[in-house]
Amino acid sequence: MFPFVFDLAEACASTRAMSRASRILACSILFLSIPFLIPVSFIQAGEPAAASAAPDQVVGRVLGPDGHPAAHARVTLRGERLQTTHTDRDGRFRLSGKLSGDSRVEVAHEGHRQAFSVAPSAGETLVLSLGSVGPGSETQPSVLEQMVVAATRDARERWQVPLAVDAVEREAIAEVQPLHPSEMLGRISGAWVNITGGEGHMTAIRQPLTTNPVYLYLENGVPTRSTGFFNHNALYEVNVPMAESIEVIKGPGSALHGSDAIGGVVQVNTRRTPLQRSAEATLEGGDNAWRRGLFSIGDRIAGNGLLVDVNVTESDGWRDHTDYERKSATLQWERIFARTSVRALAAYSKIDQTTAGSSAISEEDYLHRPEINYTPISLRDVEALRLSVNVETLVAGGVLSLIPFARVNSMELLPNWALTYDPTIYEVENDSIGALVKYAYAWSRWDTKISVGADFDNSPGNRVEHRLDVVREGRIFTDYSVEERLYDYDVTFTGMSSYVQAEFAPVENLGFSVGLRYDHMAYDYETDLAPTQSGRWRRPENTDLDFDHLSPKFGVTWRLRPNLNLFASHRHAFRAPSEGQLFRQGSTHDTLGLDPVKAANSDLGLRGAWGEKVSFQLAGYRLIKRDDILRYEDPETGFRNSVNAGRTSHQGVEMDVQAQITGQISLGVAASYAKHEYDTWDLSETTGYSGNEMEFAPRFIGNLVMTFKPDVLPGHQFSGEWRKLGSYFMDPANSHKYDGHDLLDMRWAYQLSNGFRLNVAVRNVADARYAERASYNRFRGAEYAPGRPRSFTASLRYVWE
């Protein structure tokens, strides 16, 4: 059987040798077979055959103070290792592992938090009653410490991590029912995510708003794209509205994170499979023919957890010719054996849209006709399949984690932003096969934990691009014809990395984290068109390129008091140029000579709580980037060129506060103040931007959310959200400035009987005129991508468990 598996792996990793449908089928069969092969392998290696029939598990039920089941409570087991899960609608939960003599289970539910000391008892179901008399009880509304997994790939309380990390949880995602990822990431200090159309976006985390590959996007710890084929719209391929949580590490990641993790790491965690049969459905409608259906069904059959999530979205768009369609499905399977847990994920998305959301218009039209679209001919068709299997098993006293993965991606794009200076249409395909391997071992001395690992990614792909002859009536592009090929090349990206990370606490309450990561990345490029080094569409000769980097990481956490924690870190990171930056040369003199981006980031922060009602995180940072890859517009020719920009600096402070003011009112605040500058960027002897602030880099970003659950109106919830974006320069010369904007959103929800919930939202209540992005250049003057006016949505959600 194993030779058959190797044949499937070869078929999955091929590009032009097979049809796309055949590759998708091969990848799907390969990864669907892995969960069945893995248990057999471990049994043959000596694991007891009865493991699947009698796994070591902690099974229990949580009851609220009124004696009724506590649904969706967070349960944390502190034993041999930290684990966390949530109860189902009947208050039931299940965790892998064994109880030891000093095990503790902590439960958090609707403001109540209580710790239980539990003794080992094989086969017995734990019954945990909130409000019962005993140490650790807390029956007042409280703010709870977040659990995060992005930094280490295992559950940690946030105070244990020497990084500035924030998360939005499932409850907030369900309440907001985001139309766009920006609605959730905007609640994290220092993060600005704009809307470029549909669910597309640009991101600014400790960086200006950019499409540059300086962010690492993960789904359950696995990169959603290969480093070589970065897509700044990464989150539109992920089912964000149905996620369990979204975590953001600000700045470079830990030793587990390689290239791309400079501005930040964004990890979307999918929901776990349920303990019993359950289903939910949400039907939503709104302005501009917005229609969305979210459907989920799951069950546990003979120890196998299953979950299927489906997202179907359609909209005509509020601007002319900005229709959008999205179809996504996620299938998960998981099972717990005696010493091994397996979790498989298959995620598929298909997106069809006309990409005018970011289409900039003149200042006059922005003020008087913001719905106009100059580029109705633009389009974007995306197809993405991601497959992964996360296997964790106990080996020689430690935990071995193995995550094989595969990806199949394709995109056809007619970019609206380039129609005025470089009209083209292109198709990019790339497939990936690889693995993430980690082994973690813990000692009691100094509470030491050592993690060693290796990552492998092989991603062959190709790009075919044609010039367009466009028809323009006034400012509006009305038609086009496809002309000659400009680019047609194959390129294979290979990444191999290894790392070690040590965590230890030689003194009580003082912990250190030291890591080192080595990355080797290579491209094998071959063009099917004749190379040329003249004109607007230059093409490099066939070549091989490789990049190497060693990234040290250091962090410290100091628990000053049980509710007050100081943390600091210094982390290096780098970013290899992407295939588009290297081989889609355009008019740039030499793209093959581009150097990797290097970054060094220092953090100093304080996180803690006042009593049980207020939690906070305050962090200051300084991030220095060298050889930043930036695009600039030649003032003489209008051509755009990619260059290494010398040095840029980014420094600021970020603040997050969560407060339970009363039993009925809660408050969330996220704010940041930062400055982003070109330290060294001289284009010529007469033109340079050294000392200027970077464009699209607001100094202030703020978000405030207040939620009111009145006792006099049981089941009702009211919330208001204020979003503020400060002013920023519209060009690197700092000659023009956008004034920033303030937006107000309002939401109301009512929990009906029998599992129904009604939600109504009004976004941009004041109907403010604002720009998702404002820019200036000497040829077209000031241009604005207008933001969405006041809009309404309503949804009905049903949950059956």
ZIVENCOR-V480778 format. One record per residue. N is the residue number from 1. NEAR is the number of other ideal C-beta (glycine too) atoms within 10 Angstrom. D_FIRST is the distance of its C-alpha to the first C-alpha in Angstrom with 2 decimals. Layout:
BEGIN
n/near/d_first
N/NEAR/D_FIRST
N/NEAR/D_FIRST
END
This chain:
BEGIN
n/near/d_first
1/8/0.00
2/8/3.83
3/7/5.66
4/11/5.30
5/14/6.62
6/10/9.10
7/12/10.20
8/19/10.97
9/17/12.85
10/14/14.79
11/17/15.74
12/25/16.82
13/21/19.02
14/15/20.69
15/18/24.12
16/11/26.02
17/11/23.37
18/16/22.19
19/9/24.21
20/15/24.49
21/8/23.22
22/13/20.00
23/21/19.54
24/20/20.29
25/15/17.80
26/22/14.97
27/26/16.12
28/19/16.48
29/14/13.02
30/24/11.61
31/24/14.10
32/15/14.07
33/15/10.48
34/19/11.64
35/17/14.15
36/11/11.86
37/13/9.59
38/20/12.90
39/18/14.74
40/11/12.21
41/14/12.37
42/20/16.14
43/16/16.59
44/9/14.90
45/9/17.20
46/6/20.16
47/19/20.81
48/13/22.49
49/10/20.47
50/11/23.48
51/17/23.21
52/18/22.10
53/11/24.92
54/12/27.67
55/18/27.15
56/16/30.04
57/15/31.72
58/23/35.21
59/13/36.20
60/22/39.63
61/17/42.09
62/28/44.76
63/19/48.15
64/18/50.75
65/16/54.40
66/8/55.28
67/9/52.79
68/10/50.55
69/15/46.82
70/26/46.38
71/18/43.91
72/15/42.03
73/23/43.43
74/21/41.82
75/26/40.73
76/20/40.27
77/23/39.18
78/16/40.61
79/19/39.01
80/14/36.58
81/14/35.66
82/14/37.08
83/17/35.31
84/18/36.61
85/18/35.98
86/21/38.15
87/23/39.24
88/22/38.70
89/17/41.65
90/15/42.32
91/23/42.40
92/19/39.16
93/24/36.78
94/19/33.74
95/19/32.70
96/20/30.15
97/19/31.66
98/13/34.50
99/21/38.26
100/13/40.29
101/9/43.99
102/10/44.89
103/18/42.54
104/15/44.17
105/22/43.21
106/18/45.00
107/25/45.40
108/22/46.79
109/23/47.86
110/13/50.53
111/17/52.53
112/20/52.25
113/21/50.58
114/22/50.41
115/17/48.81
116/22/47.93
117/12/47.56
118/20/45.05
119/10/44.44
120/12/41.20
121/9/40.93
122/8/37.65
123/7/36.74
124/13/39.94
125/11/40.15
126/16/42.35
127/11/45.23
128/23/46.70
129/17/50.02
130/24/51.36
131/15/55.06
132/11/55.26
133/6/57.62
134/11/56.06
135/8/55.53
136/12/53.75
137/15/54.82
138/16/55.56
139/12/56.80
140/12/58.18
141/17/56.47
142/18/54.52
143/21/52.39
144/21/49.08
145/19/47.29
146/22/44.23
147/19/40.73
148/24/38.75
149/20/35.21
150/27/35.19
151/25/36.74
152/21/34.30
153/23/31.34
154/18/32.64
155/16/35.62
156/19/39.04
157/16/42.54
158/21/44.08
159/21/46.82
160/20/44.28
161/26/43.15
162/27/45.49
163/26/44.78
164/29/46.51
165/29/43.92
166/23/44.58
167/20/42.70
168/22/43.39
169/18/42.06
170/17/40.74
171/12/44.23
172/18/45.81
173/19/43.15
174/20/43.64
175/17/47.41
176/21/47.55
177/19/44.90
178/21/44.79
179/22/45.12
180/24/44.09
181/25/42.45
182/22/45.88
183/23/47.27
184/23/45.13
185/24/45.04
186/25/48.81
187/24/49.23
188/27/48.07
189/27/50.85
190/28/50.84
191/25/48.33
192/26/49.42
193/21/46.92
194/22/48.53
195/21/47.65
196/25/46.96
197/25/46.28
198/27/43.99
199/26/41.97
200/24/42.08
201/25/43.77
202/21/45.06
203/26/45.11
204/24/47.72
205/26/46.91
206/28/49.12
207/27/49.28
208/22/51.16
209/21/49.57
210/21/47.15
211/16/44.18
212/21/43.41
213/26/40.03
214/26/41.35
215/24/39.41
216/28/35.90
217/23/34.48
218/25/31.73
219/24/29.93
220/21/28.97
221/21/29.24
222/21/27.05
223/28/29.05
224/22/29.28
225/22/29.70
226/26/29.12
227/25/32.26
228/27/32.58
229/23/32.81
230/25/35.04
231/23/36.47
232/17/39.59
233/22/38.95
234/25/35.78
235/26/36.78
236/24/37.07
237/28/33.29
238/25/33.07
239/22/34.17
240/21/37.12
241/24/39.16
242/22/36.49
243/24/35.64
244/14/36.13
245/22/37.97
246/26/38.64
247/23/39.29
248/24/41.15
249/26/41.55
250/27/44.64
251/29/44.67
252/29/41.97
253/27/39.12
254/27/38.12
255/26/36.13
256/24/32.94
257/28/34.09
258/26/34.21
259/30/35.70
260/28/37.36
261/28/38.53
262/31/42.21
263/30/44.11
264/27/41.77
265/28/38.38
266/27/37.81
267/28/35.04
268/24/34.38
269/20/32.84
270/20/31.35
271/18/32.38
272/16/30.45
273/19/29.15
274/21/31.97
275/21/32.52
276/12/33.49
277/14/33.61
278/19/35.58
279/16/36.39
280/19/38.76
281/15/40.16
282/21/42.59
283/14/44.61
284/20/46.68
285/13/49.28
286/18/51.75
287/15/53.89
288/16/52.92
289/11/50.70
290/19/48.31
291/15/45.80
292/20/42.79
293/14/40.60
294/21/38.38
295/16/36.22
296/19/34.01
297/16/32.44
298/22/30.48
299/16/29.77
300/19/28.23
301/8/26.39
302/7/25.40
303/13/25.30
304/15/23.37
305/20/25.64
306/17/25.54
307/21/27.87
308/16/28.48
309/22/31.29
310/17/32.80
311/20/35.63
312/14/37.59
313/20/40.60
314/15/43.25
315/21/46.60
316/15/49.30
317/21/50.21
318/17/53.74
319/21/54.44
320/17/54.83
321/16/51.59
322/23/49.22
323/15/46.92
324/23/43.56
325/15/40.47
326/21/37.42
327/14/34.43
328/23/31.97
329/16/29.31
330/23/27.46
331/17/24.73
332/20/24.07
333/17/22.04
334/20/22.72
335/22/22.50
336/22/24.19
337/23/22.89
338/20/25.17
339/18/24.61
340/23/22.27
341/18/22.82
342/23/20.44
343/21/21.93
344/20/20.20
345/22/22.43
346/20/22.36
347/24/25.79
348/19/27.11
349/21/30.67
350/16/32.64
351/22/36.22
352/17/38.98
353/23/42.39
354/24/45.56
355/22/45.87
356/27/49.57
357/28/49.50
358/21/50.18
359/26/52.43
360/23/55.61
361/23/59.04
362/17/62.61
363/14/64.62
364/9/66.86
365/18/64.06
366/20/62.38
367/12/65.61
368/10/66.54
369/12/63.54
370/20/60.36
371/14/58.38
372/19/58.82
373/23/55.78
374/22/56.45
375/28/52.91
376/19/51.90
377/23/49.84
378/27/47.28
379/17/43.74
380/22/40.43
381/15/37.17
382/21/34.21
383/18/30.59
384/22/28.32
385/22/24.85
386/26/23.74
387/26/20.51
388/23/20.16
389/25/18.79
390/20/21.29
391/20/20.17
392/21/23.09
393/20/23.01
394/16/25.73
395/14/25.27
396/7/28.20
397/8/30.72
398/17/29.69
399/20/27.53
400/16/24.42
401/20/23.63
402/17/20.54
403/21/20.59
404/21/18.06
405/24/19.62
406/27/19.82
407/26/22.96
408/23/24.10
409/23/27.91
410/18/30.55
411/19/34.32
412/16/37.22
413/18/40.49
414/24/44.15
415/17/45.65
416/26/49.01
417/17/50.24
418/16/50.19
419/20/51.96
420/18/55.35
421/16/54.45
422/18/51.04
423/20/50.03
424/20/46.43
425/20/43.36
426/19/39.87
427/14/36.17
428/19/33.79
429/21/30.01
430/24/27.67
431/26/24.06
432/27/22.67
433/23/19.64
434/22/20.34
435/17/20.57
436/22/23.46
437/15/23.43
438/23/26.38
439/16/27.46
440/20/30.76
441/15/32.88
442/16/36.26
443/11/39.35
444/6/42.39
445/8/44.76
446/13/45.95
447/13/43.28
448/15/40.99
449/20/37.54
450/15/35.58
451/24/32.67
452/16/30.75
453/19/28.10
454/14/26.56
455/22/25.73
456/16/23.85
457/23/24.21
458/16/23.45
459/25/25.23
460/22/25.99
461/22/28.68
462/19/31.67
463/21/35.18
464/17/37.38
465/18/40.94
466/18/44.01
467/19/47.66
468/20/49.48
469/11/53.01
470/16/54.14
471/12/57.06
472/15/59.11
473/8/61.97
474/7/63.81
475/13/61.27
476/15/58.66
477/23/55.87
478/12/55.76
479/12/53.58
480/18/51.69
481/10/50.41
482/12/47.41
483/13/48.54
484/9/47.05
485/14/43.87
486/23/44.59
487/23/41.15
488/15/37.92
489/20/35.56
490/18/31.99
491/24/31.45
492/20/28.52
493/23/29.12
494/18/27.42
495/23/28.32
496/16/27.74
497/23/29.69
498/16/30.31
499/22/32.79
500/14/34.50
501/23/36.65
502/15/38.97
503/24/40.93
504/16/43.75
505/16/47.12
506/11/49.60
507/9/52.33
508/8/52.16
509/12/51.62
510/14/51.03
511/23/47.45
512/18/46.12
513/24/42.96
514/15/42.24
515/21/39.33
516/16/38.38
517/28/35.81
518/16/34.97
519/22/33.60
520/14/32.73
521/23/32.34
522/16/32.23
523/22/32.63
524/15/31.92
525/19/34.30
526/14/34.98
527/19/37.55
528/12/37.80
529/15/41.56
530/7/44.30
531/12/45.00
532/13/48.43
533/11/50.50
534/7/53.25
535/10/53.86
536/14/52.23
537/19/48.63
538/19/47.90
539/20/44.57
540/19/43.36
541/12/42.20
542/11/38.60
543/15/37.95
544/10/35.72
545/18/36.85
546/11/35.86
547/19/37.27
548/12/37.29
549/19/38.83
550/10/39.44
551/26/40.28
552/13/42.11
553/25/42.48
554/16/45.07
555/22/46.12
556/15/48.39
557/23/49.10
558/16/52.34
559/18/52.90
560/12/56.67
561/9/56.93
562/10/54.50
563/16/54.86
564/15/55.37
565/25/52.89
566/17/53.45
567/26/50.61
568/17/50.52
569/24/47.98
570/17/47.80
571/28/44.62
572/18/43.79
573/29/41.42
574/26/40.79
575/28/39.52
576/29/38.22
577/28/39.51
578/24/37.24
579/24/36.29
580/21/39.15
581/19/41.67
582/22/40.75
583/23/40.08
584/23/41.88
585/23/45.09
586/22/47.74
587/18/51.22
588/18/50.47
589/11/51.67
590/12/48.64
591/20/45.51
592/15/43.46
593/12/45.91
594/20/45.21
595/14/44.72
596/19/42.45
597/25/44.23
598/18/45.05
599/27/46.16
600/17/47.70
601/24/48.35
602/16/50.54
603/22/50.74
604/16/53.27
605/23/53.12
606/16/54.36
607/23/52.72
608/19/54.08
609/20/55.77
610/13/59.28
611/11/59.12
612/16/56.49
613/17/57.45
614/17/56.91
615/22/54.06
616/17/54.15
617/23/52.56
618/16/54.64
619/26/53.18
620/16/54.74
621/22/52.83
622/16/53.39
623/25/50.72
624/15/51.42
625/27/49.37
626/18/49.85
627/19/48.97
628/26/48.27
629/22/47.09
630/20/49.56
631/15/50.61
632/16/54.29
633/16/56.38
634/12/58.68
635/13/62.19
636/7/63.39
637/11/60.61
638/15/58.70
639/14/55.44
640/16/52.86
641/17/51.60
642/22/48.99
643/19/50.33
644/17/49.87
645/25/52.63
646/18/53.77
647/17/53.82
648/24/53.80
649/15/54.59
650/23/53.70
651/16/55.36
652/21/56.05
653/16/56.05
654/26/53.89
655/18/54.83
656/23/53.03
657/18/54.89
658/19/53.88
659/17/56.78
660/21/57.35
661/14/61.05
662/12/61.77
663/11/59.87
664/15/60.00
665/15/59.72
666/20/57.01
667/14/57.05
668/19/54.52
669/18/55.66
670/23/53.71
671/17/55.79
672/26/55.64
673/17/58.06
674/22/56.85
675/12/58.08
676/24/55.98
677/18/57.74
678/23/57.45
679/16/58.63
680/16/58.33
681/23/57.71
682/13/60.18
683/15/59.38
684/7/62.47
685/6/65.86
686/6/67.23
687/13/64.30
688/16/62.46
689/22/61.35
690/13/61.51
691/11/62.87
692/17/62.10
693/17/60.04
694/25/56.74
695/24/56.65
696/22/54.86
697/21/55.22
698/23/57.28
699/15/58.80
700/15/58.66
701/24/55.87
702/19/56.48
703/23/55.15
704/17/56.79
705/22/55.50
706/16/57.71
707/20/56.55
708/15/58.99
709/17/58.15
710/12/61.62
711/9/62.33
712/6/64.82
713/12/62.11
714/9/59.19
715/13/55.87
716/15/57.18
717/18/55.99
718/15/57.70
719/19/56.59
720/15/57.90
721/22/56.25
722/14/58.20
723/23/56.47
724/15/58.42
725/25/57.58
726/18/60.17
727/14/61.63
728/24/59.95
729/23/60.79
730/22/59.64
731/19/59.60
732/21/59.26
733/16/62.99
734/15/63.75
735/11/66.24
736/15/65.16
737/15/63.99
738/22/62.34
739/11/64.13
740/17/61.14
741/19/60.98
742/12/60.91
743/19/58.93
744/16/59.18
745/19/56.65
746/14/57.41
747/20/55.14
748/14/55.86
749/21/53.56
750/14/54.36
751/13/52.25
752/12/52.98
753/6/52.41
754/7/49.32
755/14/46.82
756/12/48.34
757/19/49.29
758/15/51.41
759/20/51.38
760/14/53.85
761/24/53.92
762/15/56.47
763/22/55.41
764/19/58.08
765/14/60.81
766/9/63.65
767/8/62.24
768/13/62.52
769/15/62.16
770/21/59.68
771/24/57.29
772/22/53.57
773/20/54.30
774/27/57.59
775/20/58.01
776/20/60.78
777/17/61.06
778/11/64.15
779/9/63.26
780/14/62.60
781/11/64.18
782/18/62.93
783/20/59.92
784/23/58.42
785/23/55.19
786/25/56.74
787/20/55.25
788/20/54.85
789/15/58.15
790/14/58.66
791/18/55.93
792/12/55.20
793/18/52.07
794/13/51.75
795/19/48.75
796/14/48.11
797/20/45.26
798/14/44.12
799/17/42.01
800/12/40.85
801/16/39.37
END
